[in-house]
Amino acid sequence: MNDQHRGRLTRDGIRIHEAGDFAGMHRAGQVAATILDEIAEHVQPGITTAELDRIIEDKVEAAGAKSATIGYKGYQHASCISLNHVVCHGIPGDKKLKDGDILNIDVTVIVDGWFGDTSRMYAAGSLPRKAERLIQVTHDALMLGIEAVKPGNTFGDIGHAIQSFVEGHRMSVVRDFCGHGLGRVFHAPPNVLHYGRPGTGPVLEEGMFFTIEPMVNLGRPETKVLADDWTAVTRDKSLSAQFEHSVGVTATGCEIFTLSPAGLFHPTYG
């Protein structure tokens, strides 16, 4: 059997991986997380997002990994860097960071055939209070979603945990983008929605691998994609934040493959 197709599929088309596959996902996830740890010191006012991306590309190569995004559907960068009101898929460029900017950096690497996918928020210089609150709510929403990951729960339970928390803080969850299955492929079933009703959707089983990556807006949830066909922004120009972990369902809960080795997953930690 081809390595890419090890394990069985559920009736929803979700791959159930074998116990030995967790180690490969952990290695890939830790390479991606380490790169995001190491880029933190470079996120300063005056640097361009293209310069940050070049540093990331160098670090991917130095780690002996491969970028999953360079060449993906024509994309030519080792990261997505989404600044302020950009929700996701921001393209690195010549824009210089200013004091008070917030940005999400999203990196996916391939290590021994396994995909490690993670993103987190950074602040350039001082962090405005409203941005700090948005980042905190988004981070906590992700972790509450992860707490819902265990066999017997559903994907609707994950979405509900995120949505109810975010909306309880008078913020909104983006509906237009979602998490996804991964493993030896970049994107696979299921779509992991960050909103939903408890008890709905496919049932979680040990061996499922997927990302949870809520995007949270200070304003309304609607987005639009710019003419470059990649960059998604908030329609009302409100600030947006996102955090992403890759996880695997275990017998009793889940393993987070992309934990920060340096404890820097949140920009005010460490």
LUMKE-94144 format. One record per residue: x, y, z of N, C-alpha, C in turn. Coordinates in steps of 0.1 Angstrom, whole numbers, plus 5000, padded with zeros to 4 digits. Layout:
# LUMKE-94144
XYZXYZXYZ
...
# end
This chain:
# LUMKE-94144
500849885000500050005000500950125000
500550224992501350354991501250425005
502450475010502450535023501450645024
501150715013500150825014498750775017
498550655015497150595017497150495028
498050495037497950405048496750445057
496250335064495150365073493850355065
492650355072491450345065490750485064
489650495056488850615055487550585061
487050695068485650685074484650705062
483450695065482450715055482350865050
482950955058483051095055484351125047
485151015044486351035036487551085045
487451075058488451125067489451005070
490751025067491650925069491950895084
491950765088492350725101493750675100
494750755106496150715106496550615116
497650555114498150445123498950515134
499150435145499750485157501150545154
501950475145503250515142503350645134
502250685128502250815120502250935129
501950925142502051045151503451095152
504451015152505851055153506251145141
505851105129506151175117505451315117
504251325122503551455123504151535133
504651475144505251555155506551615150
507351545142508651595137508351715128
507451695119507051805109506551925117
505651905126505052015134506052085142
507052015147508052085155509052165147
509352125134510152205125509452335122
508152325119507352445116507252545128
507052485140506852565152508252635156
509352565154510652615157510952735148
510552725135510752835126509952955130
508752935135507953045139508453105152
509153025161509753075173510953165168
511753125159512953195155512653325147
511553335141511253455133510753565142
510453535155509853635164510753755166
512053735168512953845170513053935158
512753885147512853975135511654055132
510554035139509254105137509454235144
509854335137510154475143509654575133
509254695138508954805128510154835119
509854845106510854875096511254765087
510954635092511254525083510154505073
510354455061509254425052508854285054
507654255049507154115050507854025041
508354085030509154005020510553955027
511054045035512354015042512053905053
510953915059510553805069510453675061
509753675050509553555042510953495038
511853575034513153525029513853455041
513753515053514353455065513753315067
512453315066511653185068512153085058
512253125045512653025035514052975038
514953055043516253015046516252915058
515352935067515252845079514652715075
513652715066513152585061514252505055
515052565046516152495040517152445050
517452535060518452495070518052375078
516752365079516152255087516052125079
516452125067516352005058514951975054
514052075055512652055052512352115038
511152105034510752155021509452245024
509452365018508252445019507052385011
505952375018504752315012503952425003
504352555005503552654999504252704986
505552694985506252744973505852654961
505152704952504652634940503252574942
502652594954501352544956500352634949
499652584939498652654931499252784926
500552784923501252904918501753004928
501552974941502053054951503553044952
504253154955505753154954506453194966
505853174978506453224990506453105001
507353115010507453015021506553035032
505853155032504853185043503753265037
502653275045501653375043501753465055
501753595052501953695062500753795061
499853795071498553865070498553975081
498554095075498754215084497454295087
497254315100496154395104494754345100
494154405089492754365085492854255075
494054205072494154085063493753965071
492853885067492353765074493253645073
493653625060494553505058495153515044
496153435041496753425027497353555022
497853635032498553765028499853725021
500153795010501353765002502453855007
503653805011504753885015505153985004
505554105008505854204998506754315004
506754434998507654545002507054635013
505954605018505354685029506154665042
506554785047507354785060506354785072
506754705082505954705094506054835101
504954875107504955005115504654965130
505055055139504755025153503255015155
502954905162501554875165500854785155
501554745144500954655135500854515141
499854435138499754295142499754215129
500354095130500454015118500353865122
499753785113499753645114500853585104
501653495109502653435100502253285100
502053235088501553095086502653015078
503152905083504152825077503752685076
503952625065503752475063505052415057
505552315064506752245059506452095057
507252035048507251895046508451825051
508351735060509451665066509251515065
510051445058509951305055508551265050
507951355042506651335036505451375044
505751425057504651465066504551615066
503351675066503151815066502951875080
503751975083503552045096503052185093
501852225098501152345094500752415107
501252545108500852625120501052775117
500252845124500352995123500153055137
500653175138500453245151500553395149
500253475159500253625158501453685163
501853795158503053875162502654015163
503354095171503154235171504454305168
504354415160505554495157505554615166
506554615175506654725185505554715196
504854825199503854825209502554765204
501854705213500654635210499454715215
498654765206497454845210496454755218
495754815227494954745236493854665229
493254725219492154645212492754535204
493954545199494554435192494954325202
495454365213495854265224494654185228
493554255229492254185233491854085222
491954125210491554045199492453915198
493753935200494753825199494453735211
494153785222493953695234492653605232
491653675227490353595225490553495214
491253525203491553425193492353315198
493453335205494253235211493453145220
492653205229491853125238490753045231
490253095220489253025213489852895206
491052915201491752795195491852685206
492352725218492652625228491352565233
490252635233488952575237488552485227
488752515214488452415203489252295205
490552305208491352185210490952105222
490452165232489952095244488752005240
488052035229486851955225487251835217
488551825214489051715205489251595213
488351495212488551365218487551265211
487951135211487051045204485651045210
484651045201483251045205482651185204
483451285205482951425202482751445187
482251555183482051575169482751705165
482951725152483451845147482551965150
481351945151480452055156480752095170
481152005178481552045192482752135192
483652115183484852205182484452345177
483652345167483152475162482352555172
481452485179480652545189481452605200
482452535205483352585215484052715211
484452725199485152845194484152955192
483052925185482053035182481453095194
481053015204480353065215481253155224
482553115224483453195232483753325225
483953325212484253445205483053545205
481953495202480753575202480353625216
480753555226480553605240481453725243
482453745235483353865236483053965226
481853955220481354055210482354065198
482953955194483753945182483053845173
483653835160482953745151483953635145
483453525142484253415136484053415121
485153415114485153415099484553275095
483553285086482953165080483553115067
484253205060484653175046485853085045
486553065056487752975056487752885068
488352765067488252665077489552595079
489652505089490752415091490552295081
491452205081491452095072492251975077
491951855071492651745073494051755067
495051685072496351685066497051555071
498251535067499051415070500251405060
500051315051501051305039500551395028
499451465030498951555020498751695027
498651805019498551935025497051955030
496151925021494751945024493951825021
493151785031492351655029491051675037
490051595035488851595044489351575059
488651635069487451705068487651855066
486651935063486652085066486352105080
487252175087487052195102486552335103
485252345105484552475107484752525121
484852655122485152725135483852775141
482752725137481452755142480552635140
479452625148478652505146477852475158
477052365157476152325168476752195174
476652185187477152065194476451935188
477251835187476751705183476551685169
476851785161476751775146478051745139
477951705127479251675119479751535122
480851505115481451375117481951355132
481951225136482451195149483951175149
484551235159486051225160486451085164
487551035157488050905160489550915161
490150825170491550815171492250795158
493250875155494050865143493650975133
492651055135492451165126493451275129
493951335118494851455118494251565111
494251685117493651805111494151935118
493952045111494252175117492952235123
493252315133492152405138492852545138
492152645131492852765128491852885127
491152915139490053015138490653155134
489853215126490053355122488953435129
489353545137488453615145488553765141
487453825139487453975135486854055146
487454175148486854275158485554315153
485254325140484054365135483154255130
482654265118481754165112482554055106
481953935104482653825099482953815084
482353905076482453895061483853935057
484253855046485553885040485453905025
486453945019486553955004487953915000
488153854988489453824983489853924973
491053984974491554084965491854034951
492254124943492454094929493553994926
494453974936495653884935495153734936
493853714940493253584942493753504954
494553574962494953514975494553584987
494853714988494753795000493253815004
492853765015491553785021491553885031
490653985031490554095040489154105046
489054175057487754195063487054305055
485754275052485054375044484854505050
484754505064484554635071485954695076
487054635071488354685075488754675089
487954595097488254575111489454475112
490154485124491354395126490854255127
491854165122491554025123492753955128
492553845135493653765141493353615138
494453535139494353395137495453315144
495153205149496053105154495752975149
496852895146496652755140497552655147
496952545150497752425154497252305146
498252215144497852085138497851985149
496751895149496451805160496151665155
496351575164495951435161495151375172
494051315169493151255179493751135185
493951125198494451015205493350935212
493650835219492650755226491850825236
492550925242491951005253491751145251
492251205240492051345237492751375224
493851455225494551485213496051525216
496851505206498251555206498351685197
498951785203499151905195500551895189
500651885175501951855169502851985168
502152095169502852225166503052315178
503152255190503452335202504752405200
504852535205506052605204507152555214
508352515209509352465218509852565227
509852695223510252805232509152875240
507952815239506852885246506453015241
506553035227506353175222505153175213
504253085214503053075205502253195206
502153265218501353385220502353495221
502053615214503153715213503553785226
502653775237503053835249503553725259
503753605255504353505263505853495261
506453425271507953395269508753515274
# end
